[in-house]
Amino acid sequence: MRRLLPVAALYAALTLPAAAQCVMCYRTAHSQQSARARVLNAGILILGAPPFLILAGFVAFVMHRNERFRGE
């Protein structure tokens, strides 16, 4: 069950529609053509990926160290 929870959370995060826009970005995208709006949405999601990956790496590191010390 403990291994299933992170997988379920990751699946839920990847399947939900991504609306990663602040109000200013939303209005800018809404006033432009649909192709430019899609590019702006993609850019916002791409810029959000590195902090998420850093956080995921930190969580994995902490979990790995916790398992190692728990075994001693």
N, C-alpha and C positions, 0 to 999 in steps of 0.2 A: 504494500500500500504506500510505503514511503517513497518508492521509486515512481509510482504511478502519478502522484500529485504534481511533480514538476512537468511531467510529460503532458498531463491534462491542462495545466496552466499555459504551457507553450502552445498547445494546439488551439486553445481558446483565444490566445493573443494573436495567432496567425490567421484565424478564420474570421475574426470580427472585422467589419469595415473600418479602415483607417481614416479618421478625420483629424489629421494632425495639423490643424491650422488655428492660428489666433484670429481675432476679428479682423485685424488689418490685412493679414495674408488672405483671408477668405474674401474680403471685399475686392482686393486687387485681382484675385483669380476670377471672381465672378464678373468683373468688368471687362475681362479680356476674352479672347477666343477660347474655345473648349480645348484646343490642342495646347495652348500655353498654360491653361489651368491645370491640365494633367501633368505637364512638365514641372510646374511649381509644386504640385502635390508630391511628385516623385522626389524632387529636391529636398523638400521638408522631411520626408521619410528617410532619405539617405543621410541627411545631417543628424537625424535622431538615432541612427544605428550605432555609431561609435560609443556614445555614453552607455547605451544598453549593453553592448558587448563588453565594455569595461566592467560594468556592474556584474554581468553574468560571470565573467572571469574571476572577479573578486569573490563572489558567492561560491563558485566551484573550488577556489583555493581554500577558503575557510572550511568548507565541508570536507575537503580532502584532509586537511590538517586535523580536524576534529575526529575523523575516523582513525587517523594514525595515532593520536594521543589516547583515544578511547581504548585501543587495543593493548596499551602498555599497562 
